[in-house]
């Protein structure tokens, strides 16, 4: 109670208990993932599943703040788990040092109450979006480029999914990123996750949230489910 005394007046004791009972899968513990896992752990989400097969590199450290210079060469999931356990030992953390793909995605999604996309490639994002819709799991996507970012909250059967707004995956390429950009978008992902898990507030569904760091503008662009979407077009609320 003392650890969470400043947020319980907002989400209530029942909301805090819901966080404690929740399992969240975070795919990618780089720039976006650093902010997401730090704040979900601090908030008291009971169970985190971290999926990432990469190792820490020097070029990661300007934005992936969960990793430190001493972690270079270490598996990112192990570096992350070590820090999070020091922050909040009450949180159960499962580290999965693999790259998410068609063969393993369903396993990690099925165990979750909510899934967060902290990836850096569109192919894997599209796999994760499809599996989450199939399994009816809330899915939160974010992507960054330079000082810009985007956020999409997917509640299968209730809102547009990633394929509704991007019928084809964008071209894969290495993008420049200012150190603070993934932190801002990751915090927005964490906030939406907490809202969905506790029932507090109104999730930002059916909007594509665009962050423009150049002008510090946050824009909500209305989006809607497409009936011809190959992922969620045939989904109904009763399914």
Secondary structure, 3 states (H helix, E strand, C coil): CCCCHHHHHHHHHHHHHHHHHCEEEEECCCHHHHHHHHHHHHHCCCEEEEECCCECCHHHCCCCCCCCHHHCCCEHHHHHHHHHHHHCCCCEEEEECCCCCCCCHHHHHHCCCEEEECCCCHHHHHHHHHHHHHCCCEEEEEEEEECEEEEEEECCCCCCCHHHHCCCCCCCCCCCECCCHHHHHHHHHHHHHHHHHHCCCCCCECEEEEEECCCCEEEEEECCCCCCCCCCCCCCCCC
